[in-house]
Amino acid sequence: MEAIYSIDSQLFLWLNGLHADWLDTVMVSITGMWPWIPLYILLAYLVIRQYGWKSLWVFLAVGLVILCSDQLSAHVCKPLFHRLRPCFNPDLEGLVHLPKGLPGGKYGFVSSHAANTFAIASFLTAVLRKSYRSIGWWLYGWALISSYSRIYLGVHYPGDILAGAALGILIGLIAALVLKKTKLIILKDHLDR
């Protein structure tokens, strides 16, 4: 484990060290929710266009996906693993670039940003890919950029991001499978096309 932590720390320091003054503002913005509102509106439009009134089930599922990924990452994994964020790691003191300042939480494994964005990306890719073939490229690209911003801002190791992404993808795919298999939700016709 020590070797993995060492590699993770070195990779973090390299990625976090790739900063520029102009990029600080961009990354602080990217990590937030507000710049992504147009994307959320576009995704809502695409879901409504594909599913009509049944899109309510998709929106409900998106809410449950976010709830599950956020609760598991923030309230199960972080208290369970107690891995300090890089900005709180005494071994990295003075080496971490922190354009946004210190985050609220002390622990960072797994990244909730990565879990949430990758959960949404995997779920919506599964439910929209039949009509919008390249949607996965865009959604996973968004999740990757959003997640990288957390390394840039000094609050997550790459391992936190990878584990959060894996958790999110698993949750998103399970939710899509449940949505497809359940007899209560009549979306199977749309998902099987």
VOLUMKOL-461629 format. One record per residue (C-alpha): residue in three letters; x, z, y. Coordinates in steps of 0.1 Angstrom, whole numbers, padded with zeros to 4 digits, always signed. Layout:
# residues N
ALAXZY...
This chain:
# residues 193
MET+0000+0000+0000GLU+0029+0008+0024ALA+0042-0028+0020ILE+0007-0042+0028TYR+0004-0019+0059SER+0038-0029+0070ILE+0030-0066+0068ASP-0003-0060+0085SER+0014-0042+0114GLN+0040-0069+0118LEU+0014-0096+0118PHE-0007-0076+0142LEU+0023-0072+0166TRP+0030-0109+0165LEU-0006-0120+0171ASN-0012-0093+0197GLY+0020-0103+0214LEU+0008-0139+0220HIS-0008-0131+0253ALA-0009-0144+0288ASP-0025-0130+0320TRP-0051-0158+0322LEU-0060-0153+0285ASP-0067-0116+0290THR-0099-0123+0309VAL-0110-0149+0284MET-0105-0126+0254VAL-0122-0097+0271SER-0152-0120+0277ILE-0151-0136+0242THR-0153-0102+0225GLY-0186-0094+0243MET-0221-0105+0236TRP-0231-0122+0269PRO-0210-0153+0268TRP-0225-0162+0234ILE-0262-0161+0246PRO-0263-0200+0249LEU-0252-0202+0212TYR-0278-0177+0202ILE-0305-0196+0220LEU-0293-0229+0203LEU-0293-0212+0169ALA-0329-0199+0175TYR-0340-0234+0185LEU-0324-0249+0153VAL-0341-0223+0131ILE-0375-0228+0147ARG-0371-0266+0145GLN-0364-0264+0108TYR-0388-0236+0097GLY-0416-0236+0122TRP-0437-0204+0120LYS-0417-0194+0089SER-0387-0189+0112LEU-0400-0154+0118TRP-0388-0145+0083VAL-0354-0160+0091PHE-0352-0140+0123LEU-0362-0108+0105ALA-0335-0115+0079VAL-0309-0121+0106GLY-0318-0087+0120LEU-0315-0071+0086VAL-0281-0088+0080ILE-0268-0075+0113LEU-0281-0040+0106CYS-0265-0039+0071SER-0232-0053+0082ASP-0230-0031+0112GLN-0240+0001+0094LEU-0217-0005+0064SER-0187-0013+0086ALA-0192+0014+0113HIS-0208+0042+0094VAL-0195+0038+0058CYS-0161+0021+0059LYS-0146+0035+0090PRO-0153+0072+0082LEU-0144+0066+0046PHE-0110+0049+0051HIS-0099+0067+0084ARG-0075+0039+0093LEU-0064+0043+0129ARG-0068+0014+0151PRO-0034-0001+0161CYS-0039+0011+0197PHE-0041+0047+0184ASN-0013+0044+0159PRO+0016+0066+0171ASP+0041+0042+0154LEU+0030+0014+0176GLU+0029+0034+0208GLY+0040+0012+0238LEU+0040-0020+0217VAL+0003-0028+0218HIS-0011-0051+0245LEU-0044-0036+0257PRO-0060-0057+0284LYS-0094-0040+0280GLY-0080-0004+0276LEU-0087+0019+0247PRO-0118+0014+0226GLY-0144+0041+0220GLY-0138+0046+0182LYS-0106+0059+0167TYR-0108+0041+0134GLY-0109+0004+0128PHE-0112-0005+0091VAL-0132-0026+0087SER-0139-0045+0119SER-0176-0044+0128HIS-0172-0075+0150ALA-0158-0095+0121ALA-0185-0081+0097ASN-0213-0089+0120THR-0202-0124+0131PHE-0192-0135+0096ALA-0225-0121+0082ILE-0245-0141+0107ALA-0223-0172+0102SER-0226-0171+0064PHE-0264-0164+0064LEU-0272-0191+0090THR-0249-0216+0074ALA-0268-0211+0041VAL-0302-0215+0057LEU-0294-0243+0081ARG-0269-0265+0063LYS-0294-0288+0046SER-0305-0301+0080TYR-0273-0295+0100ARG-0244-0304+0078SER-0216-0293+0102ILE-0232-0260+0112GLY-0208-0240+0090TRP-0178-0253+0109TRP-0192-0242+0142LEU-0205-0209+0130TYR-0173-0199+0111GLY-0153-0211+0141TRP-0173-0188+0164ALA-0168-0159+0140LEU-0131-0165+0138ILE-0126-0168+0176SER-0147-0137+0182SER-0127-0118+0155TYR-0093-0129+0167SER-0102-0115+0202ARG-0102-0081+0186ILE-0066-0085+0175TYR-0056-0099+0209LEU-0073-0069+0226GLY-0052-0045+0204VAL-0081-0028+0186HIS-0078-0043+0150TYR-0052-0052+0125PRO-0056-0086+0108GLY-0064-0067+0076ASP-0094-0050+0094ILE-0106-0085+0103LEU-0102-0100+0069ALA-0120-0071+0052GLY-0147-0072+0078ALA-0151-0110+0073ALA-0153-0106+0035LEU-0179-0078+0039GLY-0199-0099+0063ILE-0198-0131+0042LEU-0209-0111+0012ILE-0239-0096+0031GLY-0249-0129+0046LEU-0248-0147+0013ILE-0267-0120-0005ALA-0294-0121+0022ALA-0297-0159+0019LEU-0300-0156-0018VAL-0327-0129-0015LEU-0345-0151+0010LYS-0344-0180-0013LYS-0354-0162-0045THR-0381-0139-0032LYS-0417-0150-0039LEU-0429-0132-0007ILE-0412-0156+0016ILE-0421-0192+0014LEU-0388-0207+0025LYS-0377-0219-0008ASP-0389-0255-0001HIS-0367-0257+0030LEU-0337-0241+0013ASP-0338-0264-0018ARG-0340-0297+0001
